[in-house]
Amino acid sequence: MRIELERRPSHSALFSIVSPFIALGLTIIAGAIIFSAMGKNPIDALYSFFIEPLTEVWSLHELAIKAAPLILIAVGLSVCFRSNNWNIGAEGQFIVGAIVGSILPVLVHEWDSFLVLPVMLIMGAIGGALYAAIPALLKTRFNTNEILSSLMLVYVADLFLDWLVRGPWRNPEGFNFPESRAFDAEAILPELMPAAGRADLGIIFAIVATLLTWFMMSYMLRGFQVTVLGQSARAGRFAGFSANKMVFFAFMFSGALAGFAGISEVAGTIEQLQPEISPGYGFTAIIVAFLGRLNPLGIFAAGLVLALTYLGGEAAQISIGLPDKIARVFQGLLLFFVLACDTLIHYRVRLKLATHSEMAGEGA
């Protein structure tokens, strides 16, 4: 007996729309069961996780800080995924964008100009795009699996950052701590409302990127090319579209937004390079992209939800003593239920008995 998936000839559009909400509801139920098994009151735990972070103005600012990089990265990934290119290395592109964008405030910190920050942001986006071009080149030139190559490059970027801040870029006035020199005021993103909280221009960048990408995918030829080649490369070739060019465009577009998110994060709340500058934004953004149905507008809402899991994990850790990894548990559950719901909506699961010939073949 074996399990087979048979694609449904048609499925309810309503179920496709509500699938993320079903997945979110199942995640909350599963979380309540986990909290109960840990000896915690599930109502108190869920309140600490999902409601408490929304009760103060300053915590809403923290939500915007966490959501901005998730939205930027996920919006870029949505273009990649819709073109049938699987960029799993956004975390590495995030890190490289932060490194390249930090060249000015670290190595040319004497430059005092209003141009410093804009140039940093542009350099960060270019750094992320060029790093993302590596798996694109390997795929088009050598037919390398882009999932593996982009993922492995994450660890290269991570180790390179660690080497930089412990070695050539270590702050000479930092008492031997592994960190770069602190950025000057010209290299720091301005805060939106300093009196109310720490939220900076990063969330504005996320909103702009969301709207521009939505417009591109909905009304521009490039968005049409992404959709056609993603659904059928053969049909795209008949239409005169280049699959190889699309691989580079999708990866570099995704990498540029990830790199932009990286330098925005470093120039925003961190204000210097450190061995760890991301709690896993590049990987969490994959969940955000799928939860948002690969639609930039849906991704914006999903980014807020996933950002809430980071804040909720911290709040639950402080208020009721939950482990600090609880946010990752919720994120993993959410991804599992999103993929499970999508699979059951689009496919019919069948149990099939093996025939005598198949059994004889297995025995041989």
Residue frames as qw, qx, qy, qz and C-alpha x, y, z in Angstrom:
[[0.000, 0.890, 0.457, 0.000, 0.00, 0.00, 0.00],
 [0.434, -0.031, 0.013, 0.901, 1.30, 3.46, -0.81],
 [0.068, 0.779, 0.369, -0.502, 0.08, 7.03, -0.57],
 [0.397, 0.292, 0.454, 0.742, -0.40, 9.02, -3.77],
 [0.082, 0.571, 0.224, -0.786, -1.32, 12.65, -4.38],
 [0.337, 0.468, 0.682, 0.451, -3.73, 13.25, -7.24],
 [0.037, -0.096, 0.005, 0.995, -4.17, 16.81, -8.39],
 [0.308, 0.574, 0.649, -0.393, -7.75, 17.97, -8.12],
 [0.356, 0.463, 0.541, 0.606, -9.20, 19.06, -11.49],
 [0.091, -0.687, -0.126, -0.710, -10.77, 22.02, -9.72],
 [0.429, -0.302, -0.637, 0.564, -10.76, 23.42, -6.22],
 [0.139, -0.886, -0.442, 0.018, -12.68, 26.04, -4.32],
 [0.330, 0.594, -0.101, 0.727, -11.30, 29.55, -4.74],
 [0.492, -0.761, 0.017, -0.423, -12.77, 30.34, -1.34],
 [0.908, -0.382, 0.002, 0.174, -10.69, 27.64, 0.33],
 [0.688, 0.315, -0.044, 0.652, -7.55, 28.98, -1.36],
 [0.017, -0.727, 0.057, -0.684, -8.27, 32.41, 0.09],
 [0.638, -0.663, 0.115, -0.375, -9.06, 31.23, 3.61],
 [0.901, 0.073, -0.356, 0.236, -6.25, 28.65, 3.72],
 [0.347, 0.397, -0.457, 0.717, -3.81, 30.98, 5.57],
 [0.452, -0.458, 0.227, -0.731, -6.47, 31.76, 8.16],
 [0.949, -0.182, -0.180, -0.185, -7.17, 28.06, 8.67],
 [0.744, 0.228, -0.423, 0.464, -3.44, 27.50, 9.08],
 [0.014, 0.478, -0.383, 0.790, -3.21, 30.32, 11.62],
 [0.724, -0.391, 0.068, -0.564, -6.15, 28.91, 13.58],
 [0.959, -0.035, -0.273, 0.059, -4.59, 25.43, 13.62],
 [0.494, 0.391, -0.447, 0.635, -1.30, 26.95, 14.78],
 [0.314, -0.495, 0.309, -0.749, -3.04, 28.63, 17.71],
 [0.906, -0.253, -0.057, -0.335, -4.77, 25.37, 18.65],
 [0.870, 0.147, -0.354, 0.311, -1.51, 23.44, 18.44],
 [0.214, 0.496, -0.413, 0.733, 0.21, 26.14, 20.49],
 [0.597, -0.477, 0.177, -0.620, -2.46, 25.89, 23.19],
 [0.976, -0.114, -0.176, -0.054, -1.89, 22.14, 23.37],
 [0.661, 0.328, -0.396, 0.547, 1.87, 22.65, 23.67],
 [0.116, -0.545, 0.341, -0.757, 1.42, 25.24, 26.43],
 [0.816, -0.377, 0.042, -0.436, -0.87, 22.88, 28.33],
 [0.942, 0.054, -0.274, 0.188, 1.68, 20.07, 28.02],
 [0.441, 0.401, -0.393, 0.700, 4.29, 22.42, 29.49],
 [0.389, -0.481, -0.644, 0.449, 2.08, 23.10, 32.49],
 [0.046, -0.116, -0.031, 0.992, 1.18, 26.65, 31.44],
 [0.375, 0.590, 0.545, -0.463, -2.29, 28.14, 31.25],
 [0.466, 0.294, 0.586, 0.594, -2.94, 28.20, 27.48],
 [0.077, 0.904, 0.387, 0.163, -5.17, 31.29, 27.68],
 [0.350, -0.873, 0.118, 0.317, -2.55, 33.27, 29.59],
 [0.576, -0.245, 0.525, 0.577, 0.20, 32.04, 27.29],
 [0.388, 0.529, 0.578, 0.486, -1.70, 32.92, 24.11],
 [0.071, -0.972, -0.223, 0.020, -2.57, 36.32, 25.54],
 [0.451, -0.714, 0.292, 0.449, 1.10, 36.98, 26.29],
 [0.554, -0.023, 0.618, 0.558, 2.05, 35.76, 22.84],
 [0.258, 0.472, 0.616, 0.575, -0.50, 37.49, 20.60],
 [0.136, -0.876, -0.409, -0.215, -2.22, 40.27, 22.55],
 [0.533, -0.721, -0.090, 0.434, 0.21, 41.70, 25.08],
 [0.497, -0.117, 0.294, 0.808, 2.68, 42.99, 22.43],
 [0.106, 0.519, 0.503, 0.683, -0.15, 45.09, 20.92],
 [0.341, -0.784, -0.510, 0.090, -1.23, 46.89, 24.08],
 [0.357, -0.731, 0.007, 0.581, 1.44, 49.62, 24.23],
 [0.440, 0.881, -0.070, -0.158, 2.52, 52.24, 21.70],
 [0.115, -0.729, 0.656, 0.160, 6.20, 51.43, 22.13],
 [0.585, -0.065, 0.806, 0.063, 5.51, 47.74, 21.40],
 [0.649, 0.683, 0.321, -0.098, 3.77, 48.70, 18.16],
 [0.191, 0.878, -0.411, -0.152, 6.99, 50.46, 17.20],
 [0.378, -0.423, 0.820, 0.077, 8.89, 47.26, 17.98],
 [0.709, 0.354, 0.605, -0.079, 6.41, 45.36, 15.80],
 [0.511, 0.849, -0.033, -0.133, 7.19, 47.71, 12.90],
 [0.088, -0.748, 0.647, 0.120, 10.93, 47.20, 13.46],
 [0.524, -0.141, 0.840, 0.031, 10.56, 43.41, 13.30],
 [0.665, 0.542, 0.492, -0.147, 8.11, 43.46, 10.39],
 [0.290, 0.849, -0.231, -0.376, 10.11, 45.73, 8.07],
 [0.027, -0.512, 0.810, 0.284, 12.93, 43.29, 7.15],
 [0.467, 0.161, 0.866, -0.078, 10.52, 40.36, 6.96],
 [0.529, 0.717, 0.336, -0.305, 8.29, 42.21, 4.49],
 [0.214, 0.794, -0.432, -0.371, 11.18, 43.47, 2.36],
 [0.170, -0.343, 0.906, 0.182, 12.76, 40.03, 2.07],
 [0.476, 0.295, 0.814, -0.152, 9.47, 38.18, 1.55],
 [0.490, 0.754, 0.109, -0.424, 8.31, 40.55, -1.19],
 [0.192, 0.659, -0.651, -0.324, 11.52, 39.82, -3.10],
 [0.272, -0.131, 0.953, -0.002, 11.19, 36.09, -2.49],
 [0.593, 0.468, 0.527, -0.390, 7.64, 36.13, -3.85],
 [0.496, 0.721, -0.285, -0.392, 8.95, 37.20, -7.26],
 [0.026, 0.461, -0.882, -0.099, 11.54, 34.42, -7.14],
 [0.394, 0.080, 0.886, -0.229, 9.06, 31.75, -6.11],
 [0.606, 0.581, 0.316, -0.442, 6.42, 32.83, -8.64],
 [0.463, 0.691, -0.463, -0.306, 9.02, 32.53, -11.39],
 [0.997, -0.029, -0.069, -0.023, 9.76, 28.97, -10.18],
 [0.509, 0.496, -0.492, 0.503, 13.21, 29.90, -8.84],
 [0.736, -0.599, -0.315, -0.013, 13.76, 28.75, -5.28],
 [0.256, 0.609, -0.398, 0.636, 15.94, 31.24, -3.47],
 [0.749, -0.548, -0.368, 0.053, 16.48, 29.82, 0.03],
 [0.665, -0.051, -0.209, 0.715, 19.52, 32.01, 0.69],
 [0.024, -0.858, -0.186, -0.479, 17.92, 35.36, 1.50],
 [0.648, -0.740, -0.034, 0.174, 19.54, 35.24, 4.94],
 [0.701, -0.145, 0.223, 0.661, 22.98, 35.31, 3.30],
 [0.285, 0.571, 0.325, 0.698, 21.96, 38.10, 0.94],
 [0.378, -0.888, -0.211, -0.154, 20.66, 40.03, 3.96],
 [0.701, -0.572, 0.091, 0.416, 24.07, 39.68, 5.64],
 [0.586, 0.124, 0.314, 0.737, 26.09, 40.60, 2.54],
 [0.068, 0.792, 0.323, 0.514, 23.90, 43.66, 1.96],
 [0.502, -0.860, -0.075, 0.055, 24.62, 44.76, 5.52],
 [0.722, -0.328, 0.213, 0.570, 28.36, 44.23, 5.01],
 [0.455, 0.370, 0.362, 0.725, 28.62, 46.03, 1.67],
 [0.100, -0.860, -0.295, -0.405, 26.44, 48.91, 2.86],
 [0.599, -0.781, -0.043, 0.173, 28.58, 49.27, 5.98],
 [0.736, 0.195, 0.043, 0.647, 31.77, 49.91, 4.02],
 [0.126, 0.723, 0.046, 0.677, 31.23, 53.68, 4.18],
 [0.490, -0.795, 0.063, -0.352, 30.51, 54.10, 7.93],
 [0.895, -0.383, 0.102, 0.205, 33.25, 51.62, 8.87],
 [0.745, 0.029, 0.213, 0.632, 36.09, 52.37, 6.46],
 [0.231, 0.415, 0.190, 0.859, 35.24, 55.92, 5.33],
 [0.312, -0.703, -0.599, 0.221, 33.73, 57.20, 8.56],
 [0.270, -0.356, -0.043, 0.893, 35.40, 60.58, 8.08],
 [0.007, -0.288, -0.553, -0.782, 33.01, 61.36, 5.21],
 [0.069, 0.453, 0.594, -0.662, 30.43, 63.72, 6.69],
 [0.203, 0.056, -0.437, -0.874, 27.61, 64.25, 4.20],
 [0.656, 0.157, 0.348, -0.651, 23.86, 63.82, 3.83],
 [0.695, 0.393, -0.475, -0.371, 24.68, 61.46, 0.95],
 [0.053, -0.376, 0.905, -0.191, 26.18, 58.84, 3.25],
 [0.542, 0.107, 0.713, -0.431, 22.92, 57.09, 4.13],
 [0.749, 0.513, 0.036, -0.417, 21.45, 57.00, 0.59],
 [0.438, 0.594, -0.666, -0.106, 24.71, 55.65, -0.81],
 [0.241, -0.263, 0.885, -0.299, 24.84, 53.03, 1.97],
 [0.691, 0.258, 0.498, -0.456, 21.33, 51.84, 1.10],
 [0.691, 0.609, -0.249, -0.299, 22.14, 51.62, -2.61],
 [0.206, 0.543, -0.812, 0.061, 25.37, 49.74, -1.89],
 [0.456, -0.111, 0.796, -0.383, 23.51, 47.31, 0.37],
 [0.779, 0.415, 0.245, -0.401, 20.97, 46.54, -2.34],
 [0.563, 0.652, -0.485, -0.152, 23.74, 46.04, -4.92],
 [0.073, -0.451, 0.867, -0.200, 25.66, 43.76, -2.56],
 [0.624, 0.084, 0.674, -0.386, 22.62, 41.57, -1.96],
 [0.750, 0.560, 0.001, -0.352, 21.81, 41.44, -5.68],
 [0.400, 0.640, -0.653, -0.057, 25.34, 40.42, -6.67],
 [0.258, -0.290, 0.882, -0.269, 25.44, 37.75, -3.99],
 [0.712, 0.279, 0.504, -0.401, 22.12, 36.38, -5.21],
 [0.610, 0.642, -0.318, -0.338, 23.51, 36.32, -8.75],
 [0.078, -0.477, 0.875, 0.014, 25.91, 33.52, -7.72],
 [0.496, 0.132, 0.842, -0.166, 23.25, 30.77, -7.45],
 [0.610, 0.669, 0.155, -0.395, 21.58, 32.22, -10.56],
 [0.299, 0.698, -0.603, -0.247, 24.86, 31.83, -12.49],
 [0.231, -0.263, 0.935, -0.063, 25.39, 28.32, -11.15],
 [0.609, 0.353, 0.631, -0.326, 21.87, 27.32, -12.18],
 [0.600, 0.733, 0.004, -0.320, 21.99, 28.75, -15.70],
 [0.273, 0.722, -0.621, -0.133, 25.60, 27.78, -16.45],
 [0.109, 0.312, -0.938, 0.106, 26.01, 24.44, -14.68],
 [0.660, -0.290, -0.522, -0.455, 22.40, 23.41, -13.96],
 [0.238, 0.070, -0.765, 0.594, 23.16, 23.46, -10.23],
 [0.341, -0.649, -0.678, -0.057, 20.23, 23.08, -7.85],
 [0.046, 0.612, -0.088, 0.784, 19.56, 26.63, -6.66],
 [0.702, -0.649, -0.150, -0.253, 18.07, 25.46, -3.37],
 [0.873, -0.277, -0.100, 0.388, 21.35, 23.93, -2.26],
 [0.540, 0.309, -0.021, 0.782, 23.67, 26.61, -3.65],
 [0.153, -0.699, -0.046, -0.697, 21.70, 29.54, -2.23],
 [0.764, -0.621, -0.121, -0.126, 21.37, 27.83, 1.16],
 [0.844, -0.125, -0.103, 0.511, 25.08, 26.98, 1.41],
 [0.342, 0.503, -0.014, 0.793, 26.00, 30.57, 0.61],
 [0.472, -0.803, -0.135, -0.338, 24.17, 31.65, 3.78],
 [0.825, -0.504, -0.009, 0.254, 26.84, 30.03, 5.91],
 [0.632, 0.259, 0.067, 0.727, 29.61, 31.56, 3.81],
 [0.019, -0.724, -0.092, -0.684, 28.17, 35.03, 4.43],
 [0.672, -0.716, -0.111, -0.153, 27.64, 34.33, 8.11],
 [0.839, -0.279, 0.011, 0.468, 31.24, 33.21, 8.64],
 [0.462, 0.445, 0.095, 0.761, 32.57, 36.10, 6.58],
 [0.270, -0.813, -0.090, -0.509, 30.69, 38.58, 8.78],
 [0.799, -0.592, -0.040, 0.094, 32.04, 36.89, 11.91],
 [0.767, 0.026, 0.050, 0.640, 35.59, 37.10, 10.55],
 [0.223, 0.663, 0.114, 0.706, 35.23, 40.77, 9.66],
 [0.401, -0.812, -0.023, -0.424, 33.98, 41.97, 13.05],
 [0.837, -0.512, 0.081, 0.174, 36.57, 39.89, 14.91],
 [0.748, -0.008, 0.232, 0.622, 39.37, 40.86, 12.58],
 [0.373, 0.204, 0.216, 0.879, 39.94, 43.71, 10.12],
 [0.181, -0.605, -0.305, -0.713, 36.75, 45.63, 10.94],
 [0.549, -0.527, -0.567, 0.314, 36.94, 45.30, 14.72],
 [0.106, -0.949, -0.091, -0.282, 36.40, 48.60, 16.49],
 [0.552, 0.325, -0.453, 0.620, 39.81, 49.85, 17.72],
 [0.149, -0.344, 0.402, -0.836, 38.01, 51.60, 20.57],
 [0.754, -0.250, -0.308, -0.524, 35.65, 48.74, 21.37],
 [0.493, -0.519, 0.613, -0.334, 37.62, 47.13, 24.23],
 [0.012, -0.281, 0.943, 0.178, 38.29, 44.05, 22.06],
 [0.607, 0.302, 0.603, -0.420, 34.58, 43.19, 21.63],
 [0.346, 0.113, 0.767, 0.528, 33.72, 41.57, 18.26],
 [0.258, 0.823, 0.484, -0.144, 31.94, 44.51, 16.66],
 [0.464, 0.483, 0.190, 0.718, 32.64, 47.30, 14.19],
 [0.121, -0.075, -0.248, 0.958, 32.89, 50.95, 15.11],
 [0.200, 0.633, 0.635, -0.395, 29.56, 52.59, 15.89],
 [0.341, 0.563, 0.481, 0.579, 27.98, 54.38, 12.93],
 [0.098, -0.115, -0.138, 0.979, 27.98, 58.17, 12.93],
 [0.349, 0.479, 0.489, -0.640, 24.68, 60.06, 12.95],
 [0.403, 0.497, -0.350, -0.685, 24.75, 60.56, 9.16],
 [0.315, 0.198, -0.891, -0.262, 24.75, 56.78, 8.67],
 [0.103, 0.206, 0.883, -0.410, 21.75, 56.00, 10.90],
 [0.118, -0.494, -0.690, -0.516, 18.15, 55.78, 9.73],
 [0.195, -0.241, 0.251, -0.917, 16.03, 58.54, 11.27],
 [0.047, 0.303, 0.898, -0.317, 13.27, 57.49, 13.65],
 [0.073, -0.552, -0.615, -0.559, 9.67, 58.21, 12.69],
 [0.424, -0.775, -0.123, -0.452, 8.44, 59.37, 16.11],
 [0.432, 0.328, -0.660, 0.519, 11.35, 59.43, 18.58],
 [0.329, -0.333, 0.439, -0.767, 9.12, 60.39, 21.50],
 [0.847, -0.073, 0.066, -0.522, 6.88, 57.34, 21.06],
 [0.931, -0.105, 0.344, 0.057, 9.26, 54.55, 20.08],
 [0.412, -0.503, 0.568, 0.505, 12.21, 53.33, 18.00],
 [0.685, 0.492, 0.524, 0.121, 10.48, 52.66, 14.66],
 [0.193, -0.527, 0.346, 0.752, 12.51, 54.09, 11.79],
 [0.461, 0.504, -0.289, -0.671, 12.23, 54.51, 8.03],
 [0.093, -0.164, 0.966, 0.178, 12.55, 50.76, 7.53],
 [0.355, 0.437, 0.786, -0.255, 8.80, 50.24, 7.72],
 [0.384, 0.735, 0.003, -0.559, 8.29, 53.03, 5.14],
 [0.118, 0.478, -0.767, -0.412, 10.72, 51.25, 2.84],
 [0.236, 0.108, 0.965, -0.037, 8.73, 48.03, 3.33],
 [0.421, 0.627, 0.482, -0.444, 5.47, 49.76, 2.39],
 [0.315, 0.717, -0.321, -0.532, 7.00, 51.31, -0.74],
 [0.008, -0.316, 0.911, 0.264, 8.59, 48.00, -1.82],
 [0.359, 0.304, 0.856, -0.216, 5.26, 46.23, -1.32],
 [0.444, 0.715, 0.267, -0.471, 3.31, 48.69, -3.46],
 [0.238, 0.676, -0.519, -0.467, 5.91, 48.88, -6.23],
 [0.111, -0.175, 0.966, 0.154, 6.26, 45.10, -6.47],
 [0.418, 0.457, 0.724, -0.304, 2.48, 44.67, -6.47],
 [0.413, 0.752, -0.028, -0.513, 2.22, 47.21, -9.30],
 [0.102, 0.528, -0.757, -0.371, 4.98, 45.44, -11.26],
 [0.204, 0.027, 0.979, 0.011, 3.38, 42.02, -10.88],
 [0.373, 0.560, 0.648, -0.357, -0.10, 43.30, -11.69],
 [0.400, 0.852, 0.186, -0.283, 0.38, 45.82, -14.48],
 [0.056, 0.778, -0.519, -0.349, 3.87, 45.55, -16.03],
 [0.797, 0.405, -0.413, -0.176, 5.25, 43.26, -18.70],
 [0.207, 0.457, -0.805, 0.317, 7.97, 42.05, -16.35],
 [0.503, -0.127, 0.640, -0.567, 5.38, 40.80, -13.90],
 [0.860, 0.303, -0.001, -0.411, 3.59, 38.99, -16.72],
 [0.578, 0.511, -0.635, 0.039, 6.86, 37.35, -17.73],
 [0.145, -0.353, 0.802, -0.460, 7.45, 36.21, -14.15],
 [0.706, 0.060, 0.448, -0.545, 4.00, 34.61, -14.02],
 [0.830, 0.429, -0.202, -0.292, 4.16, 32.93, -17.43],
 [0.469, 0.503, -0.709, 0.156, 7.67, 31.50, -17.02],
 [0.282, -0.304, 0.748, -0.518, 6.83, 30.38, -13.51],
 [0.780, 0.139, 0.373, -0.483, 3.78, 28.45, -14.66],
 [0.889, 0.300, 0.321, 0.129, 5.26, 27.07, -17.87],
 [0.319, -0.597, 0.420, 0.604, 8.80, 27.73, -19.10],
 [0.406, 0.195, 0.746, 0.491, 7.88, 26.20, -22.46],
 [0.167, 0.840, 0.510, 0.083, 4.97, 28.62, -22.93],
 [0.215, -0.878, 0.068, 0.422, 7.26, 31.48, -21.98],
 [0.412, -0.290, 0.599, 0.622, 9.80, 30.46, -24.62],
 [0.323, 0.524, 0.698, 0.366, 7.04, 30.39, -27.27],
 [0.006, -0.949, -0.308, 0.072, 6.16, 33.94, -26.21],
 [0.504, 0.688, -0.155, 0.499, 9.80, 34.99, -26.70],
 [0.455, -0.826, 0.235, -0.233, 10.71, 35.23, -23.01],
 [0.517, 0.463, -0.670, 0.264, 14.18, 34.11, -21.88],
 [0.825, -0.484, -0.290, -0.037, 14.13, 31.65, -18.98],
 [0.717, -0.026, -0.259, 0.647, 17.81, 32.29, -18.18],
 [0.080, 0.432, -0.057, 0.897, 17.33, 36.05, -18.04],
 [0.602, -0.588, -0.213, -0.497, 14.37, 35.50, -15.73],
 [0.831, -0.292, -0.361, 0.307, 16.53, 33.42, -13.38],
 [0.458, 0.106, -0.201, 0.860, 18.96, 36.31, -13.03],
 [0.205, -0.501, -0.111, -0.834, 16.22, 38.91, -12.72],
 [0.723, -0.540, -0.331, -0.277, 14.31, 36.98, -10.07],
 [0.784, -0.258, -0.321, 0.464, 17.36, 36.17, -7.98],
 [0.374, 0.162, -0.117, 0.906, 18.88, 39.64, -8.23],
 [0.337, -0.564, -0.203, -0.726, 15.57, 41.37, -7.50],
 [0.792, -0.516, -0.320, -0.061, 15.10, 39.17, -4.46],
 [0.729, -0.122, -0.242, 0.629, 18.71, 39.63, -3.37],
 [0.159, 0.434, -0.004, 0.887, 18.51, 43.40, -3.78],
 [0.521, -0.631, -0.155, -0.554, 15.54, 43.67, -1.42],
 [0.862, -0.391, -0.261, 0.192, 17.21, 41.30, 1.06],
 [0.596, 0.097, -0.157, 0.782, 20.43, 43.33, 0.94],
 [0.107, -0.561, -0.072, -0.818, 18.45, 46.53, 1.32],
 [0.723, -0.600, -0.231, -0.255, 16.76, 45.01, 4.37],
 [0.826, -0.170, -0.265, 0.468, 20.17, 44.07, 5.75],
 [0.360, 0.223, -0.134, 0.896, 21.69, 47.52, 5.58],
 [0.367, -0.601, -0.181, -0.686, 18.42, 49.05, 6.83],
 [0.809, -0.501, -0.306, 0.002, 18.54, 46.79, 9.88],
 [0.707, -0.103, -0.204, 0.669, 22.18, 47.60, 10.62],
 [0.170, 0.298, 0.016, 0.939, 21.74, 51.33, 10.01],
 [0.468, -0.590, -0.313, -0.579, 18.53, 51.32, 12.04],
 [0.736, -0.638, -0.041, -0.225, 18.33, 49.62, 15.40],
 [0.909, -0.174, -0.071, 0.372, 21.81, 48.03, 15.60],
 [0.046, 0.989, -0.137, -0.015, 23.94, 51.00, 14.39],
 [0.089, -0.676, 0.721, 0.123, 27.03, 48.84, 13.84],
 [0.764, 0.205, -0.578, -0.202, 28.08, 45.44, 12.56],
 [0.558, -0.449, 0.613, -0.333, 28.05, 42.53, 15.01],
 [0.096, -0.193, 0.961, 0.172, 28.61, 38.77, 14.63],
 [0.096, 0.461, 0.880, 0.062, 24.82, 38.29, 14.62],
 [0.124, 0.127, -0.042, -0.983, 22.60, 40.88, 12.98],
 [0.601, -0.054, -0.408, -0.685, 19.55, 38.72, 12.22],
 [0.530, -0.162, 0.713, -0.430, 17.39, 36.37, 14.28],
 [0.371, 0.137, 0.896, 0.203, 16.71, 34.40, 11.11],
 [0.391, 0.559, 0.118, -0.722, 14.77, 36.97, 9.09],
 [0.291, 0.407, -0.657, -0.564, 15.80, 35.39, 5.78],
 [0.118, -0.075, -0.988, -0.063, 14.36, 32.00, 6.69],
 [0.180, 0.465, 0.668, -0.552, 11.25, 33.34, 8.44],
 [0.306, 0.469, -0.169, -0.811, 10.52, 35.43, 5.33],
 [0.184, 0.035, -0.895, -0.404, 9.93, 32.18, 3.42],
 [0.016, -0.446, -0.853, 0.271, 7.00, 31.51, 5.75],
 [0.147, 0.567, 0.198, -0.786, 5.83, 35.10, 5.28],
 [0.204, 0.289, -0.577, -0.736, 5.89, 34.72, 1.48],
 [0.217, -0.176, -0.927, -0.251, 3.77, 31.57, 1.49],
 [0.022, -0.510, -0.707, 0.490, 1.42, 32.80, 4.19],
 [0.183, 0.577, 0.033, -0.795, 0.84, 35.89, 2.04],
 [0.739, 0.483, 0.466, -0.058, 0.03, 33.69, -1.00],
 [0.568, 0.006, 0.378, 0.731, 3.05, 35.15, -2.84],
 [0.122, 0.819, 0.377, 0.415, 1.06, 38.36, -3.24],
 [0.335, 0.290, -0.306, 0.843, 2.88, 41.52, -2.06],
 [0.409, -0.491, 0.025, -0.769, -0.24, 42.90, -0.35],
 [0.890, -0.347, -0.245, -0.166, -0.87, 39.62, 1.44],
 [0.733, 0.114, -0.387, 0.548, 2.81, 39.45, 2.36],
 [0.005, 0.506, -0.253, 0.825, 2.59, 42.80, 4.12],
 [0.711, -0.462, 0.024, -0.529, -0.14, 41.48, 6.41],
 [0.953, -0.095, -0.265, 0.108, 1.68, 38.17, 6.91],
 [0.497, 0.395, -0.392, 0.665, 4.86, 40.05, 7.82],
 [0.334, -0.539, 0.255, -0.730, 3.06, 41.75, 10.67],
 [0.911, -0.291, -0.081, -0.279, 1.78, 38.37, 11.91],
 [0.881, 0.093, -0.299, 0.354, 5.22, 36.75, 11.86],
 [0.199, 0.524, -0.351, 0.750, 6.79, 39.83, 13.46],
 [0.622, -0.529, 0.096, -0.570, 4.26, 39.38, 16.25],
 [0.956, -0.151, -0.244, 0.055, 5.65, 35.88, 16.91],
 [0.554, 0.319, -0.388, 0.664, 9.08, 37.40, 17.65],
 [0.181, -0.473, 0.272, -0.818, 7.63, 39.94, 20.07],
 [0.819, -0.351, -0.104, -0.442, 5.20, 37.42, 21.54],
 [0.869, 0.023, -0.415, 0.268, 8.02, 35.00, 22.21],
 [0.308, 0.326, -0.418, 0.790, 9.93, 37.66, 24.11],
 [0.452, -0.425, 0.124, -0.775, 6.83, 38.73, 26.07],
 [0.910, -0.239, -0.234, -0.243, 5.90, 35.14, 26.95],
 [0.712, 0.169, -0.488, 0.475, 9.45, 34.45, 28.04],
 [0.072, 0.332, -0.396, 0.853, 9.37, 37.38, 30.48],
 [0.544, -0.318, 0.083, -0.772, 5.79, 37.12, 31.77],
 [0.910, -0.197, 0.107, -0.349, 5.26, 33.37, 32.17],
 [0.445, -0.570, 0.685, 0.089, 8.74, 31.90, 31.76],
 [0.904, 0.381, 0.180, -0.067, 8.41, 30.17, 28.40],
 [0.721, -0.174, 0.355, 0.569, 11.62, 29.11, 26.58],
 [0.035, 0.668, -0.195, -0.717, 13.22, 31.69, 24.29],
 [0.068, -0.126, 0.816, 0.561, 12.81, 29.37, 21.26],
 [0.367, 0.460, 0.741, -0.324, 9.02, 29.38, 21.46],
 [0.370, 0.680, -0.084, -0.628, 8.79, 31.88, 18.56],
 [0.155, 0.389, -0.810, -0.411, 10.60, 29.41, 16.28],
 [0.221, 0.189, 0.948, -0.132, 8.13, 26.69, 17.32],
 [0.402, 0.643, 0.424, -0.496, 5.18, 28.85, 16.29],
 [0.293, 0.654, -0.405, -0.568, 6.85, 29.80, 13.02],
 [0.006, 0.212, -0.949, -0.232, 7.54, 26.15, 12.21],
 [0.303, 0.382, 0.828, -0.277, 3.98, 25.15, 13.06],
 [0.385, 0.689, 0.130, -0.600, 2.61, 27.93, 10.89],
 [0.235, 0.512, -0.663, -0.493, 4.70, 26.87, 7.89],
 [0.121, 0.005, 0.992, 0.028, 3.69, 23.23, 8.36],
 [0.339, 0.524, 0.688, -0.372, -0.02, 24.04, 8.50],
 [0.343, 0.675, -0.155, -0.635, 0.17, 26.45, 5.53],
 [0.184, 0.374, -0.819, -0.394, 1.81, 23.80, 3.35],
 [0.171, 0.166, 0.961, -0.139, -0.54, 21.08, 4.64],
 [0.391, 0.599, 0.438, -0.544, -3.65, 23.17, 3.92],
 [0.344, 0.622, -0.385, -0.588, -2.43, 24.07, 0.44],
 [0.035, 0.220, -0.948, -0.225, -1.62, 20.43, -0.33],
 [0.230, 0.326, 0.887, -0.234, -5.03, 19.18, 0.77],
 [0.386, 0.655, 0.194, -0.621, -6.80, 21.94, -1.17],
 [0.385, 0.629, -0.463, -0.491, -4.97, 21.27, -4.44],
 [0.341, 0.271, -0.889, -0.143, -4.46, 17.52, -4.17],
 [0.863, -0.246, -0.038, -0.439, -6.52, 14.47, -3.27],
 [0.166, -0.495, 0.839, -0.153, -4.77, 11.92, -1.03],
 [0.896, 0.078, -0.222, -0.376, -5.29, 8.32, -2.07],
 [0.522, -0.416, 0.743, -0.051, -4.22, 5.00, -0.60],
 [0.732, 0.438, -0.373, -0.364, -3.34, 2.64, -3.42],
 [0.863, -0.250, 0.439, -0.010, -2.78, -1.09, -3.10],
 [0.022, -0.576, 0.707, 0.411, 0.25, -2.41, -4.90],
 [0.863, 0.295, -0.184, -0.368, -0.42, -4.79, -7.82],
 [0.947, -0.168, 0.239, 0.132, 1.12, -8.26, -8.07],
 [0.724, 0.529, -0.009, 0.443, 3.54, -7.08, -10.76],
 [0.009, -0.847, 0.263, -0.461, 4.70, -4.14, -8.60],
 [0.737, -0.568, 0.328, -0.162, 5.15, -6.45, -5.61],
 [0.948, 0.116, 0.160, 0.250, 7.11, -8.91, -7.76],
 [0.487, 0.724, -0.117, 0.473, 9.29, -6.07, -9.03],
 [0.311, -0.809, 0.335, -0.370, 10.04, -4.91, -5.50],
 [0.900, -0.327, 0.288, -0.008, 10.90, -8.48, -4.49],
 [0.847, 0.382, 0.039, 0.368, 13.30, -8.80, -7.39]]
